[in-house]
Amino acid sequence: MSFLKNKKCSNQINGLVETELDPYHDNRGEIWTLFNHRDWPAQFLEDKISISCKNVLRGLHGDHTTHKLISCLSGEFYLAVADARPSSPTYGNIETFIVSSNQPKLIFVPAGCLNGHLSLTKQCIFWYKWSENYKGPQNQVTCKWNDKKLNINWPCTDPILSERDKNGLNFEEIKL
């Protein structure tokens, strides 16, 4: 039995995939499968969760080796993905999504793409699988959330940011 429906490959970023999940509902509630290794082009090694309050923005972060599979376990967030692979025909392109636990979906982010998310609800739980073990922020790049070249239309103009995200690089300075 498949848990995936409406798998869509991005027209903006090569390798980026949005997939709606097919939850089972009955009088007790619902159940969904988040991951089956047979459905993805990468092996995953590590799961991470971040819990954020409304208007927290995390990212844009990434590296050249880590694929990510992203979903929302609770609440809702705005996800932005930017292609930072210089050899990619979609280099510099962005794509954005609303990811919500009310309409579960998975976003596959290929290695070499940056991702960032903004919590849209009082609390959101951001879940993601990594194809590599996390090696710390010093082994990733951080791009400014409001980079002028990327021009991401974030639904908040004054987000809550970490020092790392306040001091991100301009997109054109990113080297992967």
N, C-alpha and C positions, 0 to 999 in steps of 0.2 A: 504494500500500500504506500503510495507516494504521499509525502507531506508538503510537497511543493506545488504551486500553481502560478501561472502567469510569470514565468521566468523571462525577464527582459534584459537584453544586452544593451548597454549604453551606446548612443550615437555620438556622444561627446567625448568619452574616454575609453580607449581600447582596453578590454578586459574587465571593465566595471560591470557588475551584474546586480540587478534588483530582482528579488524573488519574493512574491507573496507566499505566506504560509497558509496551509489549509487546516485550521483548527477543527477539532471534533467538539460539538456542543451537545449537551443534554441537560436534564433538569438539575444536575449537580454542579454544572459550570462548564468548563472547557479544558481541553488538553491539546498541546501542540508539541511537535517535535522540532527542535531547533537545529539539530545537526545529524547528518548521516554521512559518513566518510565517502560513500560512493557517489555523492552528488557534487563534489567540488574538485577543482583541478589542482589543489594543493593539499599536502598533509599538514595537519595542525598539531602543535605541541603544547600550547598553553592557553588557558582561558583567563580573562581579566574582567573585572567589573568595576565601574566607577559609579558612584552615587552623587548626584549633584542637586542643589536647590535651584530654583528658578533664576534665570539669567546668568548662570555660570557657563562660561565658554571655555572649552578645553581644546587646544590645538591652534593651529594646523601642525601636525606632527607626522613624521614618517621616516623611512629609510629605504635603501635600494634592495633589500632582501626579504622583507616581511610582508606576506599577504595577510589580510585581515578579513574576518567574517563578522559582521556587526548586526546587532538587533537591540530592541528595547524590551526589557522585562517588566517595567512599570513606568507609567507616565508617558511623556512625549518629548522628543528632541528634534532639532533641525540639524541635519548632517550635511557638511560640505566636503567634497572630495576634489582635489586638484591634481592633475597629472604633472609630475615633476621629473619625468624621464626624458632627458634631452633628445634621445634617439626616437622617441615616440612621435607618430604623426599627429597625436592629440596633445602634445606637450603644451602646457599652459592653459588647457581647457579645464573648466570646472563643471561639476554637476551637484545639485542639491536635492535633498529628500526630507520629507517629514516622516519620522519613524516613531511609531506609537504602539503601545501594548494593546490598544483597542483594535488595531488592524495590523497584526503581526507580519513582519517581513524580514528578510535577510538582505544585507548589502555585502557583496564580495568586492573588496578593495584590493587591486593587484599591487604587488611590490613596486615601489617607486612612485606611488601616489601618496599624497598627504591627505589626512583627514582631520576634521575638527567638528565638534558638536556643541550646540547651545541648548541648555535645558529650557523647555517651554512651559513646564508645569512645576508646581510646588516642590516636587521631587521627581527625579527620573533616575532609572537604573539602566545604564548603558552596559551591554554585555558584548564582548568580542573575543574571538579566537585568534590566536597568532600562529603563523607558520614557523616562527623562530621563538626561542626563549628571549624574554625581555632582558636587554643588556644595559638598561638605564638611559636617561635622557641625553647623556653625553655621547651616545652612539646613535642618536637620531638628529634630524634637523627640525628646527622650529621656525615656521614662517609666520610673519605678522598676520593676525586674524583679519586686519583691515587693509591688507596689501592693495595698493592702487591698481596694479596690473591685473590681479585676479578679480577685483571688484565684486566680491561676494556680497549679495544682498541679505545680510543677516537681519533677522526680525527684531533686533535690539541694538541700539546705538551706543549704549554704555554698559557693556557686560562686566561681570565679575571675572577677573583674570588672575592667574598666578604670575609670579615674577618672570618665570620662564616665558610665558605667553606675551607678557608686556614687552619683553625684549627680543622678540623674534626677528629673524632676518627678512629683508625684502625678498620676494619670490626670485627675482633675477640674481640674487646672491646665493641661492640654494645650489649646492653641487652634490648630486647623488652619483 
